[in-house]
Amino acid sequence: MPALELYEPVVLRLTTVDVVMRFRVSDRGARETIIPGPTNDVASTPTRVRDFTLLDDVFSGTGHENMDGTPHVVA
């Protein structure tokens, strides 16, 4: 896919209620530790249109294998 002509920063707002989590976005090298309680803002500027895989890469108990997502970068 072609590179974006204009890069617009985005902020992911992540929260957790009870356990420390660490999310990772595939192919971006982005990794952030999420602390229970406050909202954790993670800024990023995409460089192209595509889908990414969002993973929790710290085992946090039952249901851990379902803690993922797919952020979509669109033009």
N, C-alpha and C positions, 0 to 999 in steps of 0.2 A: 504494500500500500504506500502511496506517496506521503512524504513528510508534510506536516501541517505548515501552512504559510504563516499563520499567526499562532503563537503559543499563549494559551490562557491558563494561568495558574488555577489549581483547584485545591480545596481543603477537604480532607476526609475527617469527619468528626466521629471518633470512636470512643465507646464506653464499655466498661465491664462492672458488674455489681459485686462479684464475690472473689474472683481469682485473678492473678496476674496473667495476662495473655501477651503474646508477641506475634504481630502479624507481619507477613512478608508478601510482597507483590512480585510475582515471577517476572523475570527479564528486566527488572528495574533496579534491583539491588536495594530496594527500599525495605527497611525493617524498622519496626517501632514497637517498644514495650508499652503496653497499656496497663495502667495502674487502676485498681478498683476505686470507684468514687468519682473523681473529676472527669470531665470530658477531655479527651486527648486529641488535639488538632494536629494533623499531619499534612503539610503542604507539599505539593508536587506540581511540576509543569510537564505535561505530556509533550512528546516530541513527534508523535504520529498517531493516526487513527488506527485503533485495534482494540481487541479484548485482552485483558490480563487476568491471571488467576491470583486470587487473594487467599492466603492460607494462614491458619494459626499454627505456628511452629513450636509451641511449648505445650506439652501434654497437660491438660487441665481437667482430666476426669471424664466421666460418662458423657458421651455425645461429642467428644473432641473431634472424632473423624468427620463430623458434619459441619464443622466450623470453617466454612470456605465461602467464596463468592467470586463473582466475575464482574469487575469494573469495566465499563464500556467507554472508550474514548471516541467521541464522534465529532465530525466537523460541523 
